[in-house]
Amino acid sequence: MQSIKPLAGQPPCAAPEDGLRTESEAKAAFMATGTTVADWARQRGFSEALTRMVLAGKRKCLRGQSHQIAVALRLKPSTCDQQ
């Protein structure tokens, strides 16, 4: 299974008080940093198309790579946040 790499400057397992993002907040973070979705996905070994689907809210992100993408984008809590 592929390990989830955090966003730049984020610890691997962000604390719950750091908060989750909405899809629009995640998109705004890409705009603010000048990072493309494609570059972000490639750097972490994720599918670009699947990353775009997650950002568009077209995936439930219950398991697999879509869930890993949602956790990496801080759209969903990681498993260590749920302990």
PDB file with one MODEL, atoms N, CA, C and O in Angstrom:
MODEL        1
ATOM      1  N   MET A   1       0.833  -1.176   0.000  1.00  0.00           N
ATOM      2  CA  MET A   1       0.000   0.000   0.000  1.00  0.00           C
ATOM      3  C   MET A   1       0.883   1.247   0.000  1.00  0.00           C
ATOM      4  O   MET A   1       1.924   1.268   0.657  1.00  0.00           O
ATOM      5  N   GLN A   2       0.488   2.249  -0.709  1.00  0.00           N
ATOM      6  CA  GLN A   2       1.257   3.459  -0.870  1.00  0.00           C
ATOM      7  C   GLN A   2       1.114   4.357   0.356  1.00  0.00           C
ATOM      8  O   GLN A   2       0.008   4.559   0.857  1.00  0.00           O
ATOM      9  N   SER A   3       2.243   4.900   0.842  1.00  0.00           N
ATOM     10  CA  SER A   3       2.150   5.799   1.986  1.00  0.00           C
ATOM     11  C   SER A   3       1.654   7.158   1.518  1.00  0.00           C
ATOM     12  O   SER A   3       1.912   7.578   0.390  1.00  0.00           O
ATOM     13  N   ILE A   4       0.949   7.825   2.394  1.00  0.00           N
ATOM     14  CA  ILE A   4       0.384   9.132   2.073  1.00  0.00           C
ATOM     15  C   ILE A   4       1.379  10.200   2.468  1.00  0.00           C
ATOM     16  O   ILE A   4       1.806  10.256   3.621  1.00  0.00           O
ATOM     17  N   LYS A   5       1.749  11.038   1.537  1.00  0.00           N
ATOM     18  CA  LYS A   5       2.691  12.107   1.812  1.00  0.00           C
ATOM     19  C   LYS A   5       1.906  13.376   2.129  1.00  0.00           C
ATOM     20  O   LYS A   5       0.970  13.711   1.403  1.00  0.00           O
ATOM     21  N   PRO A   6       2.264  14.087   3.192  1.00  0.00           N
ATOM     22  CA  PRO A   6       1.526  15.284   3.565  1.00  0.00           C
ATOM     23  C   PRO A   6       1.801  16.441   2.622  1.00  0.00           C
ATOM     24  O   PRO A   6       2.753  16.406   1.842  1.00  0.00           O
ATOM     25  N   LEU A   7       0.961  17.469   2.697  1.00  0.00           N
ATOM     26  CA  LEU A   7       1.222  18.693   1.973  1.00  0.00           C
ATOM     27  C   LEU A   7       2.483  19.310   2.550  1.00  0.00           C
ATOM     28  O   LEU A   7       2.830  19.056   3.703  1.00  0.00           O
ATOM     29  N   ALA A   8       3.165  20.111   1.763  1.00  0.00           N
ATOM     30  CA  ALA A   8       4.405  20.731   2.218  1.00  0.00           C
ATOM     31  C   ALA A   8       4.181  21.462   3.532  1.00  0.00           C
ATOM     32  O   ALA A   8       3.251  22.258   3.664  1.00  0.00           O
ATOM     33  N   GLY A   9       5.039  21.183   4.496  1.00  0.00           N
ATOM     34  CA  GLY A   9       4.947  21.847   5.785  1.00  0.00           C
ATOM     35  C   GLY A   9       3.970  21.224   6.755  1.00  0.00           C
ATOM     36  O   GLY A   9       3.837  21.707   7.879  1.00  0.00           O
ATOM     37  N   GLN A  10       3.284  20.173   6.360  1.00  0.00           N
ATOM     38  CA  GLN A  10       2.314  19.516   7.233  1.00  0.00           C
ATOM     39  C   GLN A  10       2.925  18.260   7.820  1.00  0.00           C
ATOM     40  O   GLN A  10       3.642  17.543   7.122  1.00  0.00           O
ATOM     41  N   PRO A  11       2.656  17.975   9.097  1.00  0.00           N
ATOM     42  CA  PRO A  11       3.131  16.711   9.653  1.00  0.00           C
ATOM     43  C   PRO A  11       2.395  15.557   8.995  1.00  0.00           C
ATOM     44  O   PRO A  11       1.307  15.762   8.459  1.00  0.00           O
ATOM     45  N   PRO A  12       2.960  14.328   9.016  1.00  0.00           N
ATOM     46  CA  PRO A  12       2.318  13.196   8.360  1.00  0.00           C
ATOM     47  C   PRO A  12       0.916  12.928   8.877  1.00  0.00           C
ATOM     48  O   PRO A  12       0.070  12.428   8.137  1.00  0.00           O
ATOM     49  N   CYS A  13       0.663  13.247  10.115  1.00  0.00           N
ATOM     50  CA  CYS A  13      -0.646  13.005  10.693  1.00  0.00           C
ATOM     51  C   CYS A  13      -1.100  14.285  11.388  1.00  0.00           C
ATOM     52  O   CYS A  13      -0.843  14.479  12.576  1.00  0.00           O
ATOM     53  N   ALA A  14      -1.769  15.149  10.648  1.00  0.00           N
ATOM     54  CA  ALA A  14      -2.172  16.442  11.191  1.00  0.00           C
ATOM     55  C   ALA A  14      -3.148  16.258  12.343  1.00  0.00           C
ATOM     56  O   ALA A  14      -4.012  15.381  12.304  1.00  0.00           O
ATOM     57  N   ALA A  15      -3.007  17.078  13.353  1.00  0.00           N
ATOM     58  CA  ALA A  15      -3.895  17.004  14.515  1.00  0.00           C
ATOM     59  C   ALA A  15      -5.293  17.459  14.123  1.00  0.00           C
ATOM     60  O   ALA A  15      -5.433  18.312  13.246  1.00  0.00           O
ATOM     61  N   PRO A  16      -6.337  16.908  14.753  1.00  0.00           N
ATOM     62  CA  PRO A  16      -7.707  17.270  14.399  1.00  0.00           C
ATOM     63  C   PRO A  16      -7.977  18.768  14.501  1.00  0.00           C
ATOM     64  O   PRO A  16      -8.790  19.298  13.744  1.00  0.00           O
ATOM     65  N   GLU A  17      -7.300  19.467  15.433  1.00  0.00           N
ATOM     66  CA  GLU A  17      -7.546  20.900  15.574  1.00  0.00           C
ATOM     67  C   GLU A  17      -7.020  21.698  14.386  1.00  0.00           C
ATOM     68  O   GLU A  17      -7.380  22.861  14.211  1.00  0.00           O
ATOM     69  N   ASP A  18      -6.162  21.073  13.562  1.00  0.00           N
ATOM     70  CA  ASP A  18      -5.694  21.741  12.358  1.00  0.00           C
ATOM     71  C   ASP A  18      -6.837  21.889  11.358  1.00  0.00           C
ATOM     72  O   ASP A  18      -6.771  22.722  10.453  1.00  0.00           O
ATOM     73  N   GLY A  19      -7.868  21.095  11.518  1.00  0.00           N
ATOM     74  CA  GLY A  19      -9.064  21.224  10.706  1.00  0.00           C
ATOM     75  C   GLY A  19      -8.982  20.563   9.356  1.00  0.00           C
ATOM     76  O   GLY A  19      -7.908  20.340   8.798  1.00  0.00           O
ATOM     77  N   LEU A  20     -10.145  20.262   8.858  1.00  0.00           N
ATOM     78  CA  LEU A  20     -10.276  19.687   7.531  1.00  0.00           C
ATOM     79  C   LEU A  20     -10.625  20.798   6.560  1.00  0.00           C
ATOM     80  O   LEU A  20     -11.058  21.880   6.956  1.00  0.00           O
ATOM     81  N   ARG A  21     -10.433  20.515   5.302  1.00  0.00           N
ATOM     82  CA  ARG A  21     -10.748  21.473   4.249  1.00  0.00           C
ATOM     83  C   ARG A  21     -11.983  21.021   3.488  1.00  0.00           C
ATOM     84  O   ARG A  21     -12.357  19.848   3.506  1.00  0.00           O
ATOM     85  N   THR A  22     -12.594  21.966   2.830  1.00  0.00           N
ATOM     86  CA  THR A  22     -13.619  21.632   1.843  1.00  0.00           C
ATOM     87  C   THR A  22     -12.910  21.516   0.500  1.00  0.00           C
ATOM     88  O   THR A  22     -11.744  21.888   0.367  1.00  0.00           O
ATOM     89  N   GLU A  23     -13.621  20.999  -0.485  1.00  0.00           N
ATOM     90  CA  GLU A  23     -13.029  20.900  -1.822  1.00  0.00           C
ATOM     91  C   GLU A  23     -12.618  22.282  -2.324  1.00  0.00           C
ATOM     92  O   GLU A  23     -11.547  22.430  -2.913  1.00  0.00           O
ATOM     93  N   SER A  24     -13.456  23.295  -2.097  1.00  0.00           N
ATOM     94  CA  SER A  24     -13.140  24.640  -2.587  1.00  0.00           C
ATOM     95  C   SER A  24     -11.930  25.223  -1.859  1.00  0.00           C
ATOM     96  O   SER A  24     -11.148  25.955  -2.466  1.00  0.00           O
ATOM     97  N   GLU A  25     -11.758  24.914  -0.572  1.00  0.00           N
ATOM     98  CA  GLU A  25     -10.574  25.376   0.149  1.00  0.00           C
ATOM     99  C   GLU A  25      -9.307  24.702  -0.372  1.00  0.00           C
ATOM    100  O   GLU A  25      -8.255  25.333  -0.469  1.00  0.00           O
ATOM    101  N   ALA A  26      -9.413  23.424  -0.705  1.00  0.00           N
ATOM    102  CA  ALA A  26      -8.263  22.713  -1.268  1.00  0.00           C
ATOM    103  C   ALA A  26      -7.887  23.308  -2.625  1.00  0.00           C
ATOM    104  O   ALA A  26      -6.706  23.485  -2.923  1.00  0.00           O
ATOM    105  N   LYS A  27      -8.887  23.613  -3.442  1.00  0.00           N
ATOM    106  CA  LYS A  27      -8.618  24.229  -4.746  1.00  0.00           C
ATOM    107  C   LYS A  27      -7.968  25.600  -4.554  1.00  0.00           C
ATOM    108  O   LYS A  27      -7.039  25.956  -5.279  1.00  0.00           O
ATOM    109  N   ALA A  28      -8.457  26.368  -3.575  1.00  0.00           N
ATOM    110  CA  ALA A  28      -7.889  27.690  -3.295  1.00  0.00           C
ATOM    111  C   ALA A  28      -6.435  27.577  -2.839  1.00  0.00           C
ATOM    112  O   ALA A  28      -5.616  28.439  -3.159  1.00  0.00           O
ATOM    113  N   ALA A  29      -6.110  26.516  -2.091  1.00  0.00           N
ATOM    114  CA  ALA A  29      -4.731  26.297  -1.652  1.00  0.00           C
ATOM    115  C   ALA A  29      -3.822  26.050  -2.850  1.00  0.00           C
ATOM    116  O   ALA A  29      -2.679  26.506  -2.866  1.00  0.00           O
ATOM    117  N   PHE A  30      -4.321  25.329  -3.854  1.00  0.00           N
ATOM    118  CA  PHE A  30      -3.534  25.118  -5.074  1.00  0.00           C
ATOM    119  C   PHE A  30      -3.291  26.454  -5.769  1.00  0.00           C
ATOM    120  O   PHE A  30      -2.181  26.737  -6.218  1.00  0.00           O
ATOM    121  N   MET A  31      -4.329  27.264  -5.854  1.00  0.00           N
ATOM    122  CA  MET A  31      -4.203  28.578  -6.505  1.00  0.00           C
ATOM    123  C   MET A  31      -3.226  29.474  -5.741  1.00  0.00           C
ATOM    124  O   MET A  31      -2.406  30.162  -6.347  1.00  0.00           O
ATOM    125  N   ALA A  32      -3.317  29.462  -4.418  1.00  0.00           N
ATOM    126  CA  ALA A  32      -2.476  30.333  -3.591  1.00  0.00           C
ATOM    127  C   ALA A  32      -1.003  29.964  -3.681  1.00  0.00           C
ATOM    128  O   ALA A  32      -0.137  30.838  -3.650  1.00  0.00           O
ATOM    129  N   THR A  33      -0.720  28.682  -3.793  1.00  0.00           N
ATOM    130  CA  THR A  33       0.678  28.237  -3.838  1.00  0.00           C
ATOM    131  C   THR A  33       1.224  28.146  -5.254  1.00  0.00           C
ATOM    132  O   THR A  33       2.432  28.012  -5.449  1.00  0.00           O
ATOM    133  N   GLY A  34       0.339  28.218  -6.243  1.00  0.00           N
ATOM    134  CA  GLY A  34       0.774  28.108  -7.630  1.00  0.00           C
ATOM    135  C   GLY A  34       1.110  26.688  -8.052  1.00  0.00           C
ATOM    136  O   GLY A  34       1.745  26.471  -9.084  1.00  0.00           O
ATOM    137  N   THR A  35       0.680  25.722  -7.250  1.00  0.00           N
ATOM    138  CA  THR A  35       0.909  24.316  -7.563  1.00  0.00           C
ATOM    139  C   THR A  35      -0.230  23.809  -8.439  1.00  0.00           C
ATOM    140  O   THR A  35      -1.396  24.111  -8.185  1.00  0.00           O
ATOM    141  N   THR A  36       0.104  23.046  -9.460  1.00  0.00           N
ATOM    142  CA  THR A  36      -0.956  22.462 -10.274  1.00  0.00           C
ATOM    143  C   THR A  36      -1.408  21.143  -9.655  1.00  0.00           C
ATOM    144  O   THR A  36      -0.646  20.476  -8.955  1.00  0.00           O
ATOM    145  N   VAL A  37      -2.639  20.786  -9.921  1.00  0.00           N
ATOM    146  CA  VAL A  37      -3.170  19.514  -9.436  1.00  0.00           C
ATOM    147  C   VAL A  37      -2.339  18.367 -10.009  1.00  0.00           C
ATOM    148  O   VAL A  37      -2.047  17.396  -9.310  1.00  0.00           O
ATOM    149  N   ALA A  38      -1.967  18.480 -11.257  1.00  0.00           N
ATOM    150  CA  ALA A  38      -1.188  17.432 -11.909  1.00  0.00           C
ATOM    151  C   ALA A  38       0.164  17.238 -11.220  1.00  0.00           C
ATOM    152  O   ALA A  38       0.568  16.105 -10.957  1.00  0.00           O
ATOM    153  N   ASP A  39       0.863  18.333 -10.927  1.00  0.00           N
ATOM    154  CA  ASP A  39       2.160  18.228 -10.245  1.00  0.00           C
ATOM    155  C   ASP A  39       2.005  17.626  -8.859  1.00  0.00           C
ATOM    156  O   ASP A  39       2.775  16.750  -8.466  1.00  0.00           O
ATOM    157  N   TRP A  40       1.005  18.097  -8.117  1.00  0.00           N
ATOM    158  CA  TRP A  40       0.765  17.596  -6.760  1.00  0.00           C
ATOM    159  C   TRP A  40       0.506  16.094  -6.790  1.00  0.00           C
ATOM    160  O   TRP A  40       1.065  15.344  -5.990  1.00  0.00           O
ATOM    161  N   ALA A  41      -0.344  15.659  -7.718  1.00  0.00           N
ATOM    162  CA  ALA A  41      -0.688  14.240  -7.825  1.00  0.00           C
ATOM    163  C   ALA A  41       0.538  13.412  -8.221  1.00  0.00           C
ATOM    164  O   ALA A  41       0.787  12.357  -7.638  1.00  0.00           O
ATOM    165  N   ARG A  42       1.298  13.882  -9.201  1.00  0.00           N
ATOM    166  CA  ARG A  42       2.484  13.159  -9.655  1.00  0.00           C
ATOM    167  C   ARG A  42       3.521  13.021  -8.549  1.00  0.00           C
ATOM    168  O   ARG A  42       4.115  11.955  -8.389  1.00  0.00           O
ATOM    169  N   GLN A  43       3.746  14.082  -7.786  1.00  0.00           N
ATOM    170  CA  GLN A  43       4.743  14.052  -6.710  1.00  0.00           C
ATOM    171  C   GLN A  43       4.395  13.016  -5.648  1.00  0.00           C
ATOM    172  O   GLN A  43       5.283  12.485  -4.981  1.00  0.00           O
ATOM    173  N   ARG A  44       3.121  12.731  -5.492  1.00  0.00           N
ATOM    174  CA  ARG A  44       2.673  11.796  -4.462  1.00  0.00           C
ATOM    175  C   ARG A  44       2.303  10.428  -5.019  1.00  0.00           C
ATOM    176  O   ARG A  44       1.903   9.538  -4.269  1.00  0.00           O
ATOM    177  N   GLY A  45       2.435  10.260  -6.327  1.00  0.00           N
ATOM    178  CA  GLY A  45       2.149   8.974  -6.945  1.00  0.00           C
ATOM    179  C   GLY A  45       0.662   8.692  -7.127  1.00  0.00           C
ATOM    180  O   GLY A  45       0.259   7.536  -7.254  1.00  0.00           O
ATOM    181  N   PHE A  46      -0.156   9.745  -7.141  1.00  0.00           N
ATOM    182  CA  PHE A  46      -1.599   9.585  -7.327  1.00  0.00           C
ATOM    183  C   PHE A  46      -1.979   9.823  -8.791  1.00  0.00           C
ATOM    184  O   PHE A  46      -1.249  10.474  -9.539  1.00  0.00           O
ATOM    185  N   SER A  47      -3.115   9.290  -9.175  1.00  0.00           N
ATOM    186  CA  SER A  47      -3.662   9.528 -10.500  1.00  0.00           C
ATOM    187  C   SER A  47      -4.163  10.975 -10.582  1.00  0.00           C
ATOM    188  O   SER A  47      -4.909  11.435  -9.718  1.00  0.00           O
ATOM    189  N   GLU A  48      -3.742  11.679 -11.631  1.00  0.00           N
ATOM    190  CA  GLU A  48      -4.192  13.063 -11.817  1.00  0.00           C
ATOM    191  C   GLU A  48      -5.712  13.120 -12.004  1.00  0.00           C
ATOM    192  O   GLU A  48      -6.390  13.959 -11.411  1.00  0.00           O
ATOM    193  N   ALA A  49      -6.230  12.221 -12.829  1.00  0.00           N
ATOM    194  CA  ALA A  49      -7.671  12.219 -13.093  1.00  0.00           C
ATOM    195  C   ALA A  49      -8.462  11.939 -11.818  1.00  0.00           C
ATOM    196  O   ALA A  49      -9.474  12.591 -11.560  1.00  0.00           O
ATOM    197  N   LEU A  50      -8.008  10.979 -11.027  1.00  0.00           N
ATOM    198  CA  LEU A  50      -8.701  10.652  -9.787  1.00  0.00           C
ATOM    199  C   LEU A  50      -8.611  11.813  -8.795  1.00  0.00           C
ATOM    200  O   LEU A  50      -9.571  12.087  -8.075  1.00  0.00           O
ATOM    201  N   THR A  51      -7.482  12.483  -8.756  1.00  0.00           N
ATOM    202  CA  THR A  51      -7.333  13.649  -7.876  1.00  0.00           C
ATOM    203  C   THR A  51      -8.325  14.733  -8.267  1.00  0.00           C
ATOM    204  O   THR A  51      -8.947  15.354  -7.405  1.00  0.00           O
ATOM    205  N   ARG A  52      -8.472  14.959  -9.559  1.00  0.00           N
ATOM    206  CA  ARG A  52      -9.439  15.969 -10.023  1.00  0.00           C
ATOM    207  C   ARG A  52     -10.879  15.559  -9.666  1.00  0.00           C
ATOM    208  O   ARG A  52     -11.694  16.404  -9.295  1.00  0.00           O
ATOM    209  N   MET A  53     -11.182  14.268  -9.780  1.00  0.00           N
ATOM    210  CA  MET A  53     -12.519  13.794  -9.411  1.00  0.00           C
ATOM    211  C   MET A  53     -12.791  14.004  -7.917  1.00  0.00           C
ATOM    212  O   MET A  53     -13.893  14.395  -7.533  1.00  0.00           O
ATOM    213  N   VAL A  54     -11.789  13.744  -7.083  1.00  0.00           N
ATOM    214  CA  VAL A  54     -11.935  13.957  -5.639  1.00  0.00           C
ATOM    215  C   VAL A  54     -12.180  15.433  -5.360  1.00  0.00           C
ATOM    216  O   VAL A  54     -13.067  15.779  -4.580  1.00  0.00           O
ATOM    217  N   LEU A  55     -11.397  16.307  -5.994  1.00  0.00           N
ATOM    218  CA  LEU A  55     -11.568  17.751  -5.801  1.00  0.00           C
ATOM    219  C   LEU A  55     -12.926  18.252  -6.293  1.00  0.00           C
ATOM    220  O   LEU A  55     -13.464  19.225  -5.765  1.00  0.00           O
ATOM    221  N   ALA A  56     -13.469  17.589  -7.297  1.00  0.00           N
ATOM    222  CA  ALA A  56     -14.775  17.985  -7.838  1.00  0.00           C
ATOM    223  C   ALA A  56     -15.927  17.386  -7.043  1.00  0.00           C
ATOM    224  O   ALA A  56     -17.089  17.695  -7.310  1.00  0.00           O
ATOM    225  N   GLY A  57     -15.619  16.533  -6.070  1.00  0.00           N
ATOM    226  CA  GLY A  57     -16.672  15.915  -5.267  1.00  0.00           C
ATOM    227  C   GLY A  57     -17.393  14.792  -5.976  1.00  0.00           C
ATOM    228  O   GLY A  57     -18.523  14.455  -5.620  1.00  0.00           O
ATOM    229  N   LYS A  58     -16.750  14.204  -6.982  1.00  0.00           N
ATOM    230  CA  LYS A  58     -17.391  13.142  -7.757  1.00  0.00           C
ATOM    231  C   LYS A  58     -17.064  11.746  -7.254  1.00  0.00           C
ATOM    232  O   LYS A  58     -17.519  10.756  -7.827  1.00  0.00           O
ATOM    233  N   ARG A  59     -16.269  11.658  -6.175  1.00  0.00           N
ATOM    234  CA  ARG A  59     -15.939  10.365  -5.575  1.00  0.00           C
ATOM    235  C   ARG A  59     -16.315  10.389  -4.100  1.00  0.00           C
ATOM    236  O   ARG A  59     -16.227  11.429  -3.447  1.00  0.00           O
ATOM    237  N   LYS A  60     -16.731   9.246  -3.582  1.00  0.00           N
ATOM    238  CA  LYS A  60     -17.085   9.164  -2.169  1.00  0.00           C
ATOM    239  C   LYS A  60     -15.861   9.055  -1.268  1.00  0.00           C
ATOM    240  O   LYS A  60     -15.924   9.384  -0.083  1.00  0.00           O
ATOM    241  N   CYS A  61     -14.762   8.598  -1.826  1.00  0.00           N
ATOM    242  CA  CYS A  61     -13.489   8.489  -1.095  1.00  0.00           C
ATOM    243  C   CYS A  61     -13.599   7.582   0.130  1.00  0.00           C
ATOM    244  O   CYS A  61     -13.098   7.912   1.205  1.00  0.00           O
ATOM    245  N   LEU A  62     -14.253   6.450  -0.043  1.00  0.00           N
ATOM    246  CA  LEU A  62     -14.440   5.521   1.070  1.00  0.00           C
ATOM    247  C   LEU A  62     -13.252   4.589   1.253  1.00  0.00           C
ATOM    248  O   LEU A  62     -12.978   4.153   2.371  1.00  0.00           O
ATOM    249  N   ARG A  63     -12.547   4.278   0.178  1.00  0.00           N
ATOM    250  CA  ARG A  63     -11.428   3.338   0.268  1.00  0.00           C
ATOM    251  C   ARG A  63     -10.504   3.555  -0.919  1.00  0.00           C
ATOM    252  O   ARG A  63     -10.819   4.294  -1.851  1.00  0.00           O
ATOM    253  N   GLY A  64      -9.371   2.900  -0.862  1.00  0.00           N
ATOM    254  CA  GLY A  64      -8.440   2.938  -1.985  1.00  0.00           C
ATOM    255  C   GLY A  64      -7.771   4.280  -2.186  1.00  0.00           C
ATOM    256  O   GLY A  64      -7.656   5.094  -1.269  1.00  0.00           O
ATOM    257  N   GLN A  65      -7.335   4.483  -3.419  1.00  0.00           N
ATOM    258  CA  GLN A  65      -6.571   5.680  -3.728  1.00  0.00           C
ATOM    259  C   GLN A  65      -7.385   6.961  -3.564  1.00  0.00           C
ATOM    260  O   GLN A  65      -6.831   7.987  -3.169  1.00  0.00           O
ATOM    261  N   SER A  66      -8.684   6.926  -3.855  1.00  0.00           N
ATOM    262  CA  SER A  66      -9.479   8.147  -3.684  1.00  0.00           C
ATOM    263  C   SER A  66      -9.526   8.549  -2.211  1.00  0.00           C
ATOM    264  O   SER A  66      -9.501   9.738  -1.893  1.00  0.00           O
ATOM    265  N   HIS A  67      -9.594   7.568  -1.312  1.00  0.00           N
ATOM    266  CA  HIS A  67      -9.553   7.872   0.120  1.00  0.00           C
ATOM    267  C   HIS A  67      -8.185   8.440   0.494  1.00  0.00           C
ATOM    268  O   HIS A  67      -8.105   9.411   1.247  1.00  0.00           O
ATOM    269  N   GLN A  68      -7.112   7.848  -0.022  1.00  0.00           N
ATOM    270  CA  GLN A  68      -5.760   8.339   0.263  1.00  0.00           C
ATOM    271  C   GLN A  68      -5.579   9.777  -0.216  1.00  0.00           C
ATOM    272  O   GLN A  68      -4.945  10.587   0.461  1.00  0.00           O
ATOM    273  N   ILE A  69      -6.134  10.090  -1.374  1.00  0.00           N
ATOM    274  CA  ILE A  69      -6.054  11.449  -1.914  1.00  0.00           C
ATOM    275  C   ILE A  69      -6.803  12.411  -1.005  1.00  0.00           C
ATOM    276  O   ILE A  69      -6.296  13.485  -0.682  1.00  0.00           O
ATOM    277  N   ALA A  70      -8.004  12.034  -0.593  1.00  0.00           N
ATOM    278  CA  ALA A  70      -8.808  12.896   0.280  1.00  0.00           C
ATOM    279  C   ALA A  70      -8.099  13.160   1.606  1.00  0.00           C
ATOM    280  O   ALA A  70      -8.153  14.275   2.125  1.00  0.00           O
ATOM    281  N   VAL A  71      -7.444  12.155   2.150  1.00  0.00           N
ATOM    282  CA  VAL A  71      -6.692  12.327   3.403  1.00  0.00           C
ATOM    283  C   VAL A  71      -5.499  13.251   3.167  1.00  0.00           C
ATOM    284  O   VAL A  71      -5.242  14.146   3.972  1.00  0.00           O
ATOM    285  N   ALA A  72      -4.772  13.043   2.075  1.00  0.00           N
ATOM    286  CA  ALA A  72      -3.602  13.877   1.767  1.00  0.00           C
ATOM    287  C   ALA A  72      -3.995  15.335   1.539  1.00  0.00           C
ATOM    288  O   ALA A  72      -3.225  16.242   1.858  1.00  0.00           O
ATOM    289  N   LEU A  73      -5.178  15.563   0.994  1.00  0.00           N
ATOM    290  CA  LEU A  73      -5.674  16.919   0.764  1.00  0.00           C
ATOM    291  C   LEU A  73      -6.345  17.510   2.008  1.00  0.00           C
ATOM    292  O   LEU A  73      -6.761  18.668   2.006  1.00  0.00           O
ATOM    293  N   ARG A  74      -6.445  16.703   3.067  1.00  0.00           N
ATOM    294  CA  ARG A  74      -7.106  17.071   4.322  1.00  0.00           C
ATOM    295  C   ARG A  74      -8.609  17.299   4.125  1.00  0.00           C
ATOM    296  O   ARG A  74      -9.213  18.134   4.798  1.00  0.00           O
ATOM    297  N   LEU A  75      -9.197  16.554   3.201  1.00  0.00           N
ATOM    298  CA  LEU A  75     -10.643  16.591   3.013  1.00  0.00           C
ATOM    299  C   LEU A  75     -11.322  15.615   3.988  1.00  0.00           C
ATOM    300  O   LEU A  75     -12.491  15.781   4.340  1.00  0.00           O
ATOM    301  N   LYS A  76     -10.569  14.603   4.412  1.00  0.00           N
ATOM    302  CA  LYS A  76     -11.047  13.590   5.357  1.00  0.00           C
ATOM    303  C   LYS A  76      -9.980  13.402   6.425  1.00  0.00           C
ATOM    304  O   LYS A  76      -8.794  13.596   6.157  1.00  0.00           O
ATOM    305  N   PRO A  77     -10.388  13.027   7.630  1.00  0.00           N
ATOM    306  CA  PRO A  77      -9.377  12.756   8.661  1.00  0.00           C
ATOM    307  C   PRO A  77      -8.608  11.489   8.342  1.00  0.00           C
ATOM    308  O   PRO A  77      -9.148  10.558   7.743  1.00  0.00           O
ATOM    309  N   SER A  78      -7.353  11.456   8.741  1.00  0.00           N
ATOM    310  CA  SER A  78      -6.568  10.240   8.549  1.00  0.00           C
ATOM    311  C   SER A  78      -6.953   9.240   9.620  1.00  0.00           C
ATOM    312  O   SER A  78      -7.621   9.590  10.593  1.00  0.00           O
ATOM    313  N   THR A  79      -6.538   8.014   9.447  1.00  0.00           N
ATOM    314  CA  THR A  79      -6.886   6.977  10.424  1.00  0.00           C
ATOM    315  C   THR A  79      -6.296   7.272  11.776  1.00  0.00           C
ATOM    316  O   THR A  79      -6.882   6.881  12.786  1.00  0.00           O
ATOM    317  N   CYS A  80      -5.146   7.954  11.850  1.00  0.00           N
ATOM    318  CA  CYS A  80      -4.570   8.268  13.158  1.00  0.00           C
ATOM    319  C   CYS A  80      -5.354   9.370  13.857  1.00  0.00           C
ATOM    320  O   CYS A  80      -5.274   9.485  15.080  1.00  0.00           O
ATOM    321  N   ASP A  81      -6.120  10.198  13.111  1.00  0.00           N
ATOM    322  CA  ASP A  81      -6.985  11.210  13.719  1.00  0.00           C
ATOM    323  C   ASP A  81      -8.200  10.562  14.375  1.00  0.00           C
ATOM    324  O   ASP A  81      -8.798  11.142  15.282  1.00  0.00           O
ATOM    325  N   GLN A  82      -8.566   9.382  13.929  1.00  0.00           N
ATOM    326  CA  GLN A  82      -9.780   8.732  14.409  1.00  0.00           C
ATOM    327  C   GLN A  82      -9.537   7.865  15.626  1.00  0.00           C
ATOM    328  O   GLN A  82     -10.479   7.255  16.131  1.00  0.00           O
ATOM    329  N   GLN A  83      -8.307   7.785  16.120  1.00  0.00           N
ATOM    330  CA  GLN A  83      -8.001   6.916  17.258  1.00  0.00           C
ATOM    331  C   GLN A  83      -8.422   7.570  18.547  1.00  0.00           C
ATOM    332  O   GLN A  83      -8.246   6.991  19.619  1.00  0.00           O
TER     333      GLN A  83
ENDMDL
END
